Amino acid sequence: MGNLARTYSDQGRLDEAEKLEVQVLDSRKRLLGDKHPDTLLSMGNLAATHRDLDRWQEAEDLATRCFFLRVKVLGKQHPKTLVALNRLVMIYEHNGKPEAAEVLKEGGTLKDASVV
């Protein structure tokens, strides 16, 4: 189901992708828990789809949650955490929060940035 959602997204069928990604995320949360790596993958995919749909605030909310859970579960230097970091930095920059983006790029936390 998640792979089909990504295929829809790649084809530009974003509304269909989003519907499936919401289902996948809800199922994974229920079956695996919020912190499972597969759940976090689904969360990141849905955040990316929200971004692609120009729903930037929803993308920011989900990408922020995903990033901090990845830090907690996988650590700051894990490749998947770094992917989540890059996504979040781009979203913050788009949403007019360059200071928060810069703090994250420099390895700080959002607690260090009073701008979020």
KOLSENU-204470 format. One record per residue: residue number from 1; residue in one letter; x, y, z of N, C-alpha, C in turn. Coordinates in Angstrom, 3 decimals, always signed. Atoms other than C-alpha are relative to their C-alpha. Layout:
BEGIN
{node NUM, 'a', {X, Y, Z}, {X, Y, Z}, {X, Y, Z}}
...
//
This chain:
BEGIN
{node 1, 'm', {+0.828, -1.186, +0.000}, {+0.000, +0.000, +0.000}, {+0.881, +1.262, +0.000}}
{node 2, 'g', {-0.929, -1.124, -0.041}, {+2.832, +2.370, +0.861}, {+0.737, +0.176, -1.314}}
{node 3, 'n', {-0.681, -0.075, +1.293}, {+4.640, +1.503, -2.350}, {-0.925, +0.544, -1.073}}
{node 4, 'l', {+0.967, -0.518, +0.964}, {+1.490, +2.173, -4.350}, {-0.172, +1.511, +0.185}}
{node 5, 'a', {+0.109, -1.436, -0.278}, {+1.171, +5.563, -2.637}, {+1.198, +0.749, -0.575}}
{node 6, 'r', {-1.197, -0.646, +0.556}, {+4.758, +6.422, -3.605}, {-0.059, +0.027, -1.525}}
{node 7, 't', {+0.149, +0.039, +1.450}, {+4.035, +5.335, -7.179}, {-0.967, +1.079, -0.456}}
{node 8, 'y', {+0.944, -1.069, +0.319}, {+0.993, +7.612, -7.266}, {+0.674, +1.365, +0.108}}
{node 9, 's', {-0.692, -1.265, -0.192}, {+3.121, +10.423, -5.915}, {+0.967, +0.276, -1.148}}
{node 10, 'd', {-0.950, -0.148, +1.105}, {+5.797, +9.832, -8.550}, {-0.704, +0.333, -1.310}}
{node 11, 'q', {+0.783, -0.262, +1.207}, {+3.075, +9.975, -11.197}, {-0.746, +1.332, +0.073}}
{node 12, 'g', {+0.697, -1.266, -0.157}, {+1.776, +13.278, -9.849}, {-1.437, -0.149, +0.462}}
{node 13, 'r', {+1.361, +0.272, -0.480}, {-1.403, +11.679, -8.508}, {-0.013, +0.200, +1.516}}
{node 14, 'l', {-0.270, -0.313, -1.400}, {-0.929, +13.426, -5.189}, {-1.195, -0.204, +0.910}}
{node 15, 'd', {+1.181, +0.198, -0.845}, {-4.490, +13.325, -3.889}, {-0.202, -1.477, +0.311}}
{node 16, 'e', {+0.118, +1.440, -0.218}, {-4.610, +9.560, -4.366}, {+1.118, -0.500, +0.913}}
{node 17, 'a', {-1.132, +0.383, -0.842}, {-1.167, +9.205, -2.815}, {-0.272, +0.360, +1.456}}
{node 18, 'e', {+0.258, -0.444, -1.372}, {-2.203, +11.215, +0.221}, {-1.003, -0.914, +0.701}}
{node 19, 'k', {+1.007, +0.866, -0.611}, {-5.291, +9.081, +0.862}, {+0.607, -1.324, +0.450}}
{node 20, 'l', {-0.647, +1.259, -0.371}, {-3.237, +5.898, +0.828}, {+1.016, +0.197, +1.121}}
{node 21, 'e', {-1.021, -0.236, -1.023}, {-0.415, +7.409, +2.893}, {-0.617, +0.220, +1.373}}
{node 22, 'v', {+0.695, -0.176, -1.275}, {-2.871, +8.461, +5.603}, {-0.413, -1.364, +0.551}}
{node 23, 'q', {+0.400, +1.344, -0.437}, {-4.208, +4.902, +5.729}, {+1.192, -0.800, +0.491}}
{node 24, 'v', {-1.209, +0.742, -0.381}, {-0.709, +3.429, +5.846}, {+0.527, +0.506, +1.342}}
{node 25, 'l', {-0.507, -0.565, -1.253}, {+0.396, +5.808, +8.598}, {-0.884, -0.404, +1.171}}
{node 26, 'd', {+0.911, +0.379, -1.083}, {-2.706, +5.140, +10.692}, {+0.153, -1.475, +0.354}}
{node 27, 's', {-0.158, +1.443, -0.245}, {-2.297, +1.376, +10.286}, {+1.311, -0.308, +0.710}}
{node 28, 'r', {-1.306, +0.264, -0.614}, {+1.381, +1.429, +11.147}, {+0.054, +0.514, +1.434}}
{node 29, 'k', {+0.046, -0.497, -1.381}, {+0.793, +3.595, +14.213}, {-0.724, -0.995, +0.898}}
{node 30, 'r', {+0.814, +0.917, -0.786}, {-1.874, +1.199, +15.416}, {+0.704, -1.343, +0.220}}
{node 31, 'l', {-0.599, +1.335, -0.076}, {+0.046, -2.009, +14.661}, {+1.430, -0.013, +0.527}}
{node 32, 'l', {-1.429, -0.007, -0.327}, {+3.673, -0.982, +15.176}, {+0.385, +1.022, +1.060}}
{node 33, 'g', {-0.315, -1.061, -0.944}, {+3.538, +2.132, +17.352}, {+0.599, +1.206, -0.697}}
{node 34, 'd', {-0.466, -1.275, +0.557}, {+4.574, +5.750, +16.805}, {+1.489, +0.026, -0.343}}
{node 35, 'k', {-1.450, -0.125, +0.132}, {+8.315, +5.122, +17.042}, {+0.637, -1.058, -0.894}}
{node 36, 'h', {-0.554, +1.040, +0.863}, {+8.724, +2.150, +14.731}, {+0.559, +0.633, -1.276}}
{node 37, 'p', {-0.590, -0.575, +1.208}, {+11.025, +2.889, +11.772}, {-0.940, +0.008, -1.212}}
{node 38, 'd', {+0.940, +0.016, +1.121}, {+8.314, +1.861, +9.280}, {-1.071, +1.079, +0.159}}
{node 39, 't', {+0.960, -1.071, -0.264}, {+5.856, +4.244, +10.930}, {+0.624, +1.348, -0.337}}
{node 40, 'l', {-0.694, -1.260, +0.272}, {+8.421, +7.028, +10.703}, {+0.206, +0.203, -1.501}}
{node 41, 'l', {-0.107, -0.094, +1.454}, {+8.963, +6.247, +7.020}, {-1.313, +0.505, -0.588}}
{node 42, 's', {+1.319, -0.426, +0.482}, {+5.231, +6.623, +6.410}, {-0.270, +1.452, +0.355}}
{node 43, 'm', {+0.194, -1.380, -0.434}, {+5.182, +9.862, +8.381}, {+0.787, +0.958, -0.900}}
{node 44, 'g', {-0.816, -0.828, +0.883}, {+8.004, +11.296, +6.281}, {-0.572, +0.064, -1.403}}
{node 45, 'n', {+0.604, +0.016, +1.334}, {+6.324, +10.216, +3.050}, {-1.228, +0.903, -0.053}}
{node 46, 'l', {+1.197, -0.843, -0.029}, {+3.075, +11.904, +4.058}, {+0.384, +1.479, +0.101}}
{node 47, 'a', {-0.473, -1.388, -0.081}, {+4.958, +15.081, +5.017}, {+0.457, +0.488, -1.370}}
{node 48, 'a', {-0.459, -0.376, +1.341}, {+6.567, +15.095, +1.568}, {-1.179, +0.226, -0.944}}
{node 49, 't', {+1.180, -0.179, +0.844}, {+3.194, +14.688, -0.095}, {-0.723, +1.289, +0.351}}
{node 50, 'h', {+0.606, -1.277, -0.395}, {+1.757, +17.559, +1.943}, {+0.784, +1.167, -0.595}}
{node 51, 'r', {-0.843, -1.036, +0.612}, {+4.695, +19.659, +0.771}, {-0.298, +0.115, -1.492}}
{node 52, 'd', {+0.248, -0.006, +1.443}, {+4.084, +18.649, -2.844}, {-1.393, +0.529, -0.342}}
{node 53, 'l', {+1.350, -0.537, +0.184}, {+0.413, +19.599, -2.423}, {-0.099, +1.469, +0.423}}
{node 54, 'd', {-0.057, -1.381, -0.481}, {+1.518, +23.059, -1.193}, {-0.770, +0.200, +1.292}}
{node 55, 'r', {+0.607, -0.093, -1.330}, {+0.103, +22.337, +2.238}, {+1.164, +0.023, +1.003}}
{node 56, 'w', {-1.282, -0.143, -0.681}, {+3.237, +23.629, +3.885}, {-0.101, -0.070, +1.518}}
{node 57, 'q', {+0.096, +0.067, -1.455}, {+1.988, +23.999, +7.450}, {-0.214, -1.445, +0.460}}
{node 58, 'e', {+0.183, +1.415, -0.332}, {+0.764, +20.408, +7.529}, {+1.312, -0.760, -0.192}}
{node 59, 'a', {-1.296, +0.624, +0.250}, {+4.084, +19.354, +6.020}, {+0.961, +0.302, +1.145}}
{node 60, 'e', {-0.898, -0.389, -1.103}, {+5.950, +21.301, +8.714}, {-0.335, -0.748, +1.284}}
{node 61, 'd', {+0.405, +0.678, -1.231}, {+3.943, +19.815, +11.563}, {+0.427, -1.464, -0.002}}
{node 62, 'l', {-0.326, +1.420, +0.084}, {+4.431, +16.249, +10.379}, {+1.503, -0.222, -0.113}}
{node 63, 'a', {-1.452, +0.147, +0.161}, {+8.069, +16.705, +9.320}, {+0.734, +0.282, +1.307}}
{node 64, 't', {-0.619, -0.296, -1.302}, {+8.930, +18.225, +12.715}, {-0.133, -1.205, +0.921}}
{node 65, 'r', {+0.228, +1.185, -0.847}, {+7.364, +15.306, +14.563}, {+0.867, -1.171, -0.466}}
{node 66, 'c', {-0.791, +1.093, +0.561}, {+9.062, +12.824, +12.229}, {+1.482, +0.162, +0.329}}
{node 67, 'f', {-1.418, -0.234, -0.275}, {+12.479, +14.423, +12.659}, {+0.347, -0.292, +1.455}}
{node 68, 'f', {-0.334, +0.197, -1.409}, {+12.373, +14.469, +16.441}, {-0.162, -1.451, +0.441}}
{node 69, 'l', {+0.121, +1.425, -0.313}, {+11.133, +10.895, +16.635}, {+1.176, -0.782, -0.575}}
{node 70, 'r', {-1.170, +0.681, +0.579}, {+13.918, +9.795, +14.291}, {+1.259, +0.251, +0.838}}
{node 71, 'v', {-1.150, -0.287, -0.871}, {+16.501, +11.553, +16.475}, {-0.074, -0.899, +1.231}}
{node 72, 'k', {+0.181, +0.793, -1.216}, {+15.072, +9.777, +19.509}, {+0.228, -1.488, -0.248}}
{node 73, 'v', {-0.048, +1.431, +0.280}, {+14.837, +6.349, +17.878}, {+1.309, -0.419, -0.658}}
{node 74, 'l', {-1.142, +0.406, +0.813}, {+17.755, +6.312, +15.437}, {+1.286, +0.753, +0.311}}
{node 75, 'g', {-1.173, -0.823, -0.272}, {+20.105, +9.039, +16.659}, {+0.163, +1.099, -1.034}}
{node 76, 'k', {-0.160, -1.186, +0.847}, {+21.191, +12.344, +15.140}, {+0.734, -0.263, -1.307}}
{node 77, 'q', {-0.846, +0.202, +1.177}, {+23.654, +10.892, +12.627}, {-0.490, -1.105, -0.927}}
{node 78, 'h', {+0.511, +1.069, +0.855}, {+21.555, +8.071, +11.181}, {-0.407, +0.583, -1.356}}
{node 79, 'p', {+0.350, -0.529, +1.326}, {+21.083, +8.483, +7.408}, {-1.478, +0.373, -0.153}}
{node 80, 'k', {+1.424, -0.329, +0.119}, {+17.287, +8.423, +7.715}, {-0.357, +1.238, +0.823}}
{node 81, 't', {+0.196, -1.224, -0.778}, {+17.436, +11.091, +10.417}, {+0.471, +1.200, -0.811}}
{node 82, 'l', {-0.536, -1.091, +0.807}, {+19.551, +13.223, +8.106}, {-0.924, +0.343, -1.171}}
{node 83, 'v', {+0.995, -0.260, +1.046}, {+16.974, +12.818, +5.319}, {-1.146, +0.822, +0.587}}
{node 84, 'a', {+1.084, -0.739, -0.666}, {+14.277, +13.977, +7.756}, {+0.446, +1.426, +0.329}}
{node 85, 'l', {-0.550, -1.325, -0.287}, {+16.524, +16.886, +8.775}, {-0.021, +0.875, -1.245}}
{node 86, 'n', {-0.026, -0.780, +1.244}, {+16.996, +18.005, +5.177}, {-1.401, +0.418, -0.424}}
{node 87, 'r', {+1.385, -0.319, +0.364}, {+13.250, +17.831, +4.514}, {-0.513, +1.129, +0.887}}
{node 88, 'l', {+0.483, -0.994, -0.943}, {+12.522, +19.855, +7.640}, {+0.646, +1.363, -0.226}}
{node 89, 'v', {-0.697, -1.260, +0.284}, {+15.148, +22.507, +6.862}, {-0.630, +0.693, -1.208}}
{node 90, 'm', {+0.603, -0.579, +1.200}, {+13.663, +23.011, +3.390}, {-1.386, +0.562, +0.306}}
{node 91, 'i', {+1.347, -0.460, -0.347}, {+10.153, +23.310, +4.823}, {+0.067, +1.257, +0.851}}
{node 92, 'y', {-0.145, -1.200, -0.832}, {+11.254, +25.795, +7.493}, {+0.388, +1.207, -0.847}}
{node 93, 'e', {-0.414, -1.115, +0.860}, {+12.985, +27.917, +4.862}, {-1.186, +0.500, -0.825}}
{node 94, 'h', {+1.170, -0.397, +0.785}, {+9.859, +27.909, +2.704}, {-1.028, +0.728, +0.862}}
{node 95, 'n', {+1.011, -0.566, -0.891}, {+7.651, +28.750, +5.697}, {+0.470, +1.262, +0.718}}
{node 96, 'g', {-0.461, -1.260, -0.568}, {+9.703, +31.839, +6.545}, {+0.650, -0.135, +1.363}}
{node 97, 'k', {-0.674, +0.240, -1.276}, {+11.666, +30.345, +9.433}, {+1.472, -0.328, -0.241}}
{node 98, 'p', {-1.397, +0.293, +0.329}, {+15.260, +30.660, +8.229}, {+0.884, -0.184, +1.227}}
{node 99, 'e', {-0.822, +0.145, -1.207}, {+16.632, +31.005, +11.765}, {-0.093, -1.431, +0.533}}
{node 100, 'a', {+0.175, +1.380, -0.459}, {+15.170, +27.636, +12.780}, {+0.721, -0.961, -0.937}}
{node 101, 'a', {-0.691, +0.842, +0.975}, {+16.495, +26.086, +9.570}, {+1.503, +0.042, +0.241}}
{node 102, 'e', {-1.439, -0.147, -0.214}, {+19.968, +27.459, +10.271}, {+0.456, -0.721, +1.270}}
{node 103, 'v', {-0.347, +0.687, -1.243}, {+19.990, +26.158, +13.851}, {+0.081, -1.501, -0.239}}
{node 104, 'l', {-0.015, +1.436, +0.281}, {+19.120, +22.676, +12.601}, {+1.192, -0.373, -0.867}}
{node 105, 'k', {-1.134, +0.283, +0.875}, {+21.752, +22.831, +9.854}, {+1.308, -0.013, +0.778}}
{node 106, 'e', {-1.229, -0.077, -0.803}, {+24.367, +23.719, +12.471}, {+0.053, -1.055, +1.081}}
{node 107, 'g', {-0.026, +1.096, -0.966}, {+23.451, +20.690, +14.564}, {-0.668, +0.307, +1.322}}
{node 108, 'g', {+0.708, -0.341, -1.226}, {+21.433, +22.487, +17.209}, {-1.382, -0.625, +0.015}}
{node 109, 't', {+1.374, +0.476, -0.101}, {+17.943, +21.736, +18.334}, {-0.924, +1.203, -0.058}}
{node 110, 'l', {+0.949, -1.098, +0.060}, {+14.820, +23.774, +17.989}, {-0.170, +0.657, +1.355}}
{node 111, 'k', {+0.000, -0.640, -1.324}, {+15.044, +24.394, +21.727}, {+1.004, +1.148, +0.026}}
{node 112, 'd', {-0.996, -1.061, +0.096}, {+18.076, +26.496, +20.795}, {-0.514, +1.192, -0.804}}
{node 113, 'a', {+0.544, -1.051, +0.855}, {+15.945, +28.507, +18.367}, {-1.353, +0.423, +0.549}}
{node 114, 's', {+1.258, -0.472, -0.551}, {+13.258, +30.589, +19.941}, {-0.952, +0.485, -1.080}}
{node 115, 'v', {+0.783, -0.500, +1.130}, {+11.803, +31.198, +16.501}, {-1.106, -0.952, -0.433}}
{node 116, 'v', {+1.015, +0.961, +0.418}, {+9.662, +28.096, +16.180}, {-1.086, -0.078, +1.047}}
//
